[in-house]
Amino acid sequence: MEAITATRSFLLEYPKTIVVVTLTGVSLFGLKKWMAGGVCRSKARLDGKTVLITGANTGIGKETAVDLARRGAKVILACRDMGRANNAAEEVKKKSGNNNVVVKKLDLASLQSVRLFAKDISASEKRLDVLINNAGVMCCPQWKTEDGFDMQFGVNHLGHFLLTNCLLDLLKQSAPSRIVNVSSLAHERGQINFDDINQEKNYNPWRSYSQSKLANVLFTRELSKRLQGTGVTTYSLHPGVIRTELGRHFWPTIPLWKKVLYKPFSVFIKNPTEGAQTTIYCAVEKSLENESGLYYSDCARKATAPQGRDDEVAKKLWDLSASMVGLTQSE
């Protein structure tokens, strides 16, 4: 009785405080739900299908693998670090209840590794229904790939460009099939610097990253045109702002005062499961069967920045990329 009386007294004495606290709580909950973004509602099964995901040992790649494995797919984790990849595979098997999870070595910073990997997949797999180009590096120092390319452009774009082309025959044989390229909202700040594609004159981590993410969007667009009539469709997407290892090179460069301001808002950033939803959506959503070359965010079609719709630049980028990786007719 005393507790009830005390509570009633508090409610009567501080009604405004209670209203403010309640509204604040509801608003924060709503903000969290809004920041979590769209959710893939598709119940599509993938039994008998094969999915390949690059960079699937952590973050949204791993969560994508768990979801697609739950749907019955054979999932191939294409990763550079085999130790972490094997650990991730065990986690995917445990969470999904599907033991048909395979780990393969792939270093997107090495064209030789990409070619050897693609040759292995083409020889060992009878089909490939979904290729998810998920791996990436963000805002790293001015590093070079094994072949001398800017690391971000080389891994985020050129490695996936070559991998996709090397697997196109298998994807066509498995049609209808899909190619999903994980891009970013950062493409809106990007420009393809054809005069200094490797960012050697005045390196800026953000400029390099934005260029590579714009390249993902343009590659998706040009690829869709080249695949018309094959039954292979392409999609690019922005997964959202997510708490993953992708930002490991970015966060150390932020001034302390910005980190302090950021901290209270970090709780509203997507977790990897939330960040994987649009990738999953593009991989399985039945209504997208007749769409190709488009861009998505929060499980919905969105418009790209104007430079992401420049077909002349997309064609020029394709030709340059093919030259840089030494793409041959047989590939």
SETIDREN-687899 format. One record per residue (C-alpha): z, y, x; residue in one letter. Coordinates in steps of 0.1 Angstrom, whole numbers, plus 5000, padded with zeros to 4 digits. Example, Ala and Ser with C-alpha at 12.3 -4.5 7.8 and 13.67 -1.06 7.14 Angstrom:
% SETIDREN-687899
> 5078:4955:5123:a
> 5071:4989:5137:s
This chain:
% SETIDREN-687899
> 5000:5000:5000:m
> 5009:5024:5028:e
> 4975:5018:5044:a
> 4957:5024:5011:i
> 4977:5056:5006:t
> 4970:5068:5041:a
> 4933:5061:5037:t
> 4931:5080:5004:r
> 4950:5109:5019:s
> 4925:5110:5049:f
> 4895:5110:5025:l
> 4909:5138:5005:l
> 4919:5159:5035:e
> 4887:5155:5056:y
> 4858:5150:5031:p
> 4833:5171:5051:k
> 4841:5152:5083:t
> 4835:5119:5065:i
> 4802:5131:5051:v
> 4790:5143:5085:v
> 4800:5111:5103:v
> 4783:5090:5076:t
> 4751:5109:5076:l
> 4750:5109:5114:t
> 4755:5071:5114:g
> 4728:5066:5089:v
> 4704:5089:5108:s
> 4710:5072:5141:l
> 4704:5038:5125:f
> 4672:5051:5109:g
> 4661:5065:5143:l
> 4667:5032:5160:k
> 4647:5013:5134:k
> 4619:5039:5136:w
> 4618:5037:5174:m
> 4617:4999:5172:a
> 4582:5003:5157:g
> 4561:4979:5137:g
> 4567:4942:5134:v
> 4540:4916:5133:c
> 4544:4899:5099:r
> 4517:4873:5104:s
> 4527:4837:5099:k
> 4495:4824:5115:a
> 4498:4791:5133:r
> 4481:4784:5167:l
> 4483:4746:5168:d
> 4456:4732:5190:g
> 4448:4766:5205:k
> 4453:4778:5241:t
> 4467:4812:5251:v
> 4467:4826:5286:l
> 4491:4855:5294:i
> 4492:4874:5327:t
> 4525:4887:5339:g
> 4544:4864:5315:a
> 4575:4858:5336:n
> 4593:4889:5323:t
> 4594:4917:5297:g
> 4570:4918:5268:i
> 4548:4891:5284:g
> 4576:4866:5283:k
> 4585:4875:5247:e
> 4548:4872:5237:t
> 4548:4838:5252:a
> 4579:4827:5232:v
> 4563:4839:5200:d
> 4529:4823:5205:l
> 4545:4790:5217:a
> 4566:4790:5185:r
> 4533:4791:5166:r
> 4523:4759:5183:g
> 4499:4772:5210:a
> 4496:4758:5245:k
> 4507:4788:5266:v
> 4496:4794:5302:i
> 4518:4818:5321:l
> 4497:4834:5349:a
> 4521:4849:5374:c
> 4524:4859:5410:r
> 4560:4849:5416:d
> 4561:4811:5409:m
> 4598:4808:5412:g
> 4604:4834:5384:r
> 4575:4820:5364:a
> 4589:4785:5364:n
> 4623:4799:5352:n
> 4605:4819:5325:a
> 4586:4788:5314:a
> 4618:4768:5309:e
> 4632:4797:5289:e
> 4600:4799:5268:v
> 4602:4761:5261:k
> 4638:4763:5251:k
> 4635:4793:5228:k
> 4602:4781:5212:s
> 4609:4744:5210:g
> 4574:4739:5225:n
> 4571:4720:5258:n
> 4534:4727:5261:n
> 4539:4757:5285:v
> 4521:4757:5318:v
> 4526:4779:5349:v
> 4497:4789:5371:k
> 4496:4811:5402:k
> 4477:4844:5399:l
> 4479:4875:5421:d
> 4459:4903:5405:l
> 4461:4923:5437:a
> 4438:4897:5453:s
> 4402:4892:5441:l
> 4402:4858:5459:q
> 4433:4848:5440:s
> 4417:4859:5407:v
> 4385:4839:5414:r
> 4405:4807:5424:l
> 4427:4810:5394:f
> 4397:4814:5370:a
> 4379:4785:5386:k
> 4410:4763:5381:d
> 4414:4774:5344:i
> 4377:4768:5337:s
> 4379:4733:5353:a
> 4412:4722:5337:s
> 4411:4737:5302:e
> 4388:4726:5275:k
> 4393:4758:5255:r
> 4408:4793:5257:l
> 4414:4810:5224:d
> 4434:4841:5234:v
> 4434:4859:5268:l
> 4462:4885:5270:i
> 4458:4908:5300:n
> 4495:4920:5301:n
> 4505:4922:5338:a
> 4508:4956:5353:g
> 4524:4979:5378:v
> 4536:5014:5370:m
> 4540:5045:5392:c
> 4543:5026:5425:c
> 4540:5043:5459:p
> 4506:5047:5474:q
> 4501:5010:5480:w
> 4468:4991:5484:k
> 4457:4957:5471:t
> 4446:4930:5494:e
> 4410:4943:5490:d
> 4419:4979:5498:g
> 4420:4993:5462:f
> 4446:5016:5448:d
> 4473:4992:5436:m
> 4476:5005:5401:q
> 4438:5006:5395:f
> 4434:4973:5413:g
> 4460:4953:5394:v
> 4460:4970:5360:n
> 4422:4973:5357:h
> 4401:4956:5384:l
> 4420:4924:5385:g
> 4419:4919:5348:h
> 4382:4931:5347:f
> 4373:4903:5371:l
> 4395:4877:5355:l
> 4381:4884:5320:t
> 4345:4882:5332:n
> 4352:4849:5350:c
> 4366:4834:5319:l
> 4341:4847:5294:l
> 4321:4814:5292:d
> 4352:4795:5283:l
> 4362:4821:5257:l
> 4327:4820:5242:k
> 4328:4782:5240:q
> 4362:4785:5221:s
> 4350:4812:5196:a
> 4364:4827:5175:p
> 4385:4839:5204:s
> 4403:4871:5214:r
> 4409:4893:5245:i
> 4439:4915:5243:v
> 4444:4943:5269:n
> 4478:4959:5271:v
> 4472:4996:5278:s
> 4495:5025:5272:s
> 4499:5059:5255:l
> 4496:5072:5291:a
> 4458:5068:5287:h
> 4459:5101:5269:e
> 4467:5118:5302:r
> 4442:5098:5321:g
> 4408:5107:5336:q
> 4384:5084:5355:i
> 4380:5101:5388:n
> 4347:5086:5400:f
> 4347:5108:5431:d
> 4381:5094:5442:d
> 4387:5062:5422:i
> 4413:5050:5446:n
> 4433:5082:5446:q
> 4431:5087:5483:e
> 4427:5124:5486:k
> 4458:5135:5467:n
> 4478:5105:5454:y
> 4500:5110:5424:n
> 4517:5079:5408:p
> 4514:5092:5373:w
> 4478:5102:5376:r
> 4470:5068:5391:s
> 4488:5050:5363:y
> 4472:5070:5336:s
> 4437:5064:5350:q
> 4443:5027:5351:s
> 4455:5027:5314:k
> 4425:5047:5303:l
> 4404:5021:5322:a
> 4420:4994:5300:n
> 4409:5012:5269:v
> 4374:5019:5281:l
> 4370:4983:5293:f
> 4380:4970:5259:t
> 4354:4993:5242:r
> 4325:4984:5265:e
> 4334:4947:5266:l
> 4333:4946:5228:s
> 4297:4959:5228:k
> 4286:4933:5254:r
> 4302:4905:5233:l
> 4287:4914:5199:q
> 4275:4882:5182:g
> 4295:4859:5204:t
> 4326:4855:5183:g
> 4348:4870:5210:v
> 4367:4901:5200:t
> 4386:4926:5221:t
> 4416:4948:5215:y
> 4436:4974:5235:s
> 4471:4986:5226:l
> 4501:5007:5234:h
> 4533:4985:5233:p
> 4557:5015:5230:g
> 4584:5028:5254:v
> 4603:4997:5265:i
> 4632:4987:5286:r
> 4615:4964:5311:t
> 4610:4959:5348:e
> 4577:4978:5347:l
> 4596:5010:5353:g
> 4613:4998:5385:r
> 4591:5021:5406:h
> 4592:5050:5382:f
> 4630:5055:5375:w
> 4640:5061:5411:p
> 4617:5091:5413:t
> 4633:5109:5383:i
> 4658:5137:5392:p
> 4694:5129:5385:l
> 4697:5156:5358:w
> 4669:5140:5339:k
> 4685:5106:5341:k
> 4717:5121:5327:v
> 4698:5136:5298:l
> 4679:5103:5292:y
> 4709:5080:5291:k
> 4721:5088:5256:p
> 4686:5081:5242:f
> 4681:5049:5261:s
> 4697:5029:5232:v
> 4667:5039:5210:f
> 4641:5026:5234:i
> 4624:4993:5224:k
> 4636:4960:5238:n
> 4610:4935:5251:p
> 4609:4916:5218:t
> 4601:4948:5199:e
> 4577:4959:5225:g
> 4557:4926:5222:a
> 4550:4930:5185:q
> 4517:4948:5188:t
> 4504:4924:5214:t
> 4513:4895:5191:i
> 4497:4913:5162:y
> 4464:4917:5181:c
> 4465:4881:5191:a
> 4471:4865:5157:v
> 4465:4889:5128:e
> 4438:4875:5106:k
> 4427:4909:5092:s
> 4415:4918:5127:l
> 4389:4891:5129:e
> 4361:4916:5121:n
> 4374:4944:5143:e
> 4367:4947:5180:s
> 4369:4973:5208:g
> 4396:4993:5190:l
> 4431:5005:5199:y
> 4465:4997:5183:y
> 4501:5008:5183:s
> 4530:4996:5162:d
> 4509:4969:5146:c
> 4484:4993:5132:a
> 4450:5007:5143:r
> 4453:5041:5160:k
> 4429:5066:5174:a
> 4426:5068:5212:t
> 4424:5101:5231:a
> 4389:5116:5231:p
> 4383:5103:5267:q
> 4391:5068:5254:g
> 4360:5070:5231:r
> 4335:5082:5257:d
> 4308:5054:5258:d
> 4290:5070:5287:e
> 4321:5069:5309:v
> 4329:5034:5297:a
> 4294:5022:5308:k
> 4297:5040:5341:k
> 4332:5025:5347:l
> 4319:4990:5340:w
> 4291:4994:5365:d
> 4315:5007:5391:l
> 4341:4980:5385:s
> 4314:4953:5387:a
> 4303:4967:5421:s
> 4339:4970:5434:m
> 4348:4934:5426:v
> 4314:4920:5436:g
> 4307:4906:5402:l
> 4279:4881:5403:t
> 4255:4868:5376:q
> 4273:4834:5377:s
> 4306:4851:5368:e
